[in-house]
Amino acid sequence: QAVFVSASLAVGPRRAMARRRSVALFLVVFVPAVAILRPLAFALAPLRAPVRTADVSRQAGFCGRCASLVRCAAAGDGAEVGDGDPTEDEVEKAYSLFSAQYPEEAREGLFFGRPASRVDVGPRLRRLRTALGAGGRQLSVGSALQLIEGEASVLFAPTPRSTMSQLAMELTGRSDGGRGPALKALKAAPGLLLVPHQELAMLGPAVLDEACAALLAPGAAARLRAASAAGGVEEP
């Protein structure tokens, strides 16, 4: 019994010393390792997990569904935007639509005093897409061609950016957030883009009711002729 007691007394200090060594090892090795590896794990997280398209779009001010076409449905905006310049085929399509509607002007290469050759249509298409875009991005080529198919003279609208903003304001009370409804209205009546923004401001929401027919009555030629005679500066 005396031997057992002495052995127990000897083992006790050894166990306590072993525990102290384990604690010291934990503090010296494991804690610094966590402090180093945790920031590294956060830094590498984007490389491990793919970023969702919706998150990227939201950071850019959109709530889109894919990279090439963004529909701001969550914000109540149906404006369609896309990136990249149009292809040669798309520019050729725009020119074909213009020349079919205005063959004489296409042959002469002039449209109410403005250059209108095949070469000029590319920059005109880019200008239209930029003016009707949203959030720093251009209108999709498909939507632009749809407008041109309805009325090719929209390529030469004097103030497309101001008219688009004013139309959105009159329809929704918001010049930026209302671009979706404004684009929908333009697709139904592309000639609205030729109406001066000051004229839209006087009509208010009636622009799509009884006033719409009156706005479109002069026709594209009369609108552009009046703008040319007034000598107004074209928006870039």
Secondary structure, 3 states (H helix, E strand, C coil): CHHHHHHHHHHHHHHHHHHHHHHHHHHHHHHHHHHHHHHHHHHHHHHHCCCCHHHHHHHCCCCCCCCCCEECCCCCCCCEEECCCCCHHHHHHHHHHHHHHCHHHHHHCEECCEECCHHHHHHHHHHHHHHCCECCEEECHHHHHHHHHHCHHHHHCCCHHHHHHHHHHHHHCCCCCCHHHHHHHHHHCHHHHHCCHHHHHHHHHHHHCHHHHHHHCCHHHHHHHHHHHHCCCCCC
